[in-house]
Amino acid sequence: MAGVTSDDHMSLMSITRDDVRTFYERLLLWSVIRPNGCQPSMPVRSSWQRCLDSLAFLCDTQTGGKSVSALAIQEYPDRLHYWIACNGPSNRAKVIITWLLGELHLWQPTDGHDPLPKRILLEMVVLCRARVLDYHRRLKLSISGAYSQTSGPKESCLLIRFLDALSKNDDLADICEKAFLFRFDTMNQRIKDIIAQKPDVKAWRRIRHLLGRLGAWPRAIEIVLRCWAGFPILRRKSTVECIPDPQALVRTRDGEVNLARVLRETIPGLDPNGNDLQSRHILPRLRPIQPEESGDASSPLTAHAESALADHIIGIENFQFLGGVRSVGVSKPSCYCCHIYLACHPLGLTPHQAHNKPYVKWSPMVLGELGDDELVVTTAFGILSERLREDIQQAIRDGDDGEDQNSRRDSVTDMTSSRGTYSVRE
């Protein structure tokens, strides 16, 4: 890929249509080889990173990943400026952060009964009603389904306790609070023991995961309040702004994509007939991909919130992260592309947690145009494209599907769960 030669823009590069085509063919191939992604990345987060992630989580109100949010705080001498980016429209996230900051600025921490956590939770369950109801519905179905997989009276009694606590309760805030307290309850350990004894029974892992999801709102509120009390600098005057709608790449393609060709171009010297051990397990799966299967003009590419926010910040002169900590908060674990892109981004960001599932419609933010055939992006895009090539080569050498993990730790709930049992978007 060609690079911008100006000394003032060493963090940027120019790419051509051929560069874009090569990248998305590799990404499509990777999604076939590793449809559920590779090993999740779960670095230990600092209290500050947890606070940023929790603030972003409280902005994420919709199901299906439509409102995944990212947040960064810029420090000025006289104020703090909150930058917000979302997968969809950002206006609601801006309203939430503005309201939340107003409540926090009026807050006086007390050792006695504190009404603020409940007040924030009540507001959140109204704004996130669709998500809360969805988790609650799925949890009741999972509990009911688990009856067919029980092996004794102890498990049955445990399920009855859950049903009594949840199915007869229409107070969504109370349900979330009960789900949050579950992590400190002896029932949590009992479920962990059942999972350890019966790792092939997904229902119990699903129950534990959904309890963690429902309890994520009280948990996020607790983290934010604890951080607000511990970091006096957060009480400075603040302003909130959404980044402009990011411009994504446009992928043009004529006809189907021959993934066998892409594989041979990615790994020169590979036996085209699949007679060697490296290609025998993968070539039969590489049927031609039609345009409608991987996105066309009616299904455009998307710059994910965290990548778009990082790309926006790179264009702000003398951007100063609060406290000098180069962190971006994200409401959910990052995908494969966002994870690698942010890890090698010119900003030098703190590593973030990622589920590492590939999304074939991912895009960096386009930062400019050079003529008719060249676009400007950050150098992280070139590194990501090369990393895709290396990961494809490694996967072929390994000769497996890379799906041998039974559990992972969720960055929202901080609880282990079953991989592939539920969508990583939710």
Secondary structure as UniProt FT lines:
FT   HELIX           7..9
FT   TURN            10..11
FT   STRAND          12..16
FT   HELIX           17..33
FT   TURN            35..36
FT   HELIX           47..59
FT   TURN            64..67
FT   STRAND          69..75
FT   STRAND          80..86
FT   HELIX           91..106
FT   HELIX           116..127
FT   HELIX           129..146
FT   HELIX           147..149
FT   HELIX           153..166
FT   TURN            167..168
FT   HELIX           172..182
FT   TURN            183..184
FT   HELIX           186..197
FT   TURN            199..200
FT   HELIX           202..214
FT   HELIX           216..230
FT   HELIX           232..235
FT   STRAND          238..242
FT   HELIX           259..266
FT   TURN            268..269
FT   TURN            272..273
FT   HELIX           277..280
FT   TURN            281..282
FT   HELIX           283..285
FT   HELIX           291..293
FT   TURN            297..298
FT   HELIX           305..314
FT   TURN            317..318
FT   HELIX           322..324
FT   STRAND          329..330
FT   HELIX           336..343
FT   TURN            346..347
FT   TURN            360..361
FT   STRAND          368..370
FT   TURN            371..373
FT   STRAND          374..378
FT   HELIX           379..398
FT   STRAND          408..409
FT   TURN            411..413
FT   STRAND          416..417
FT   TURN            419..420
FT   TURN            424..425
//
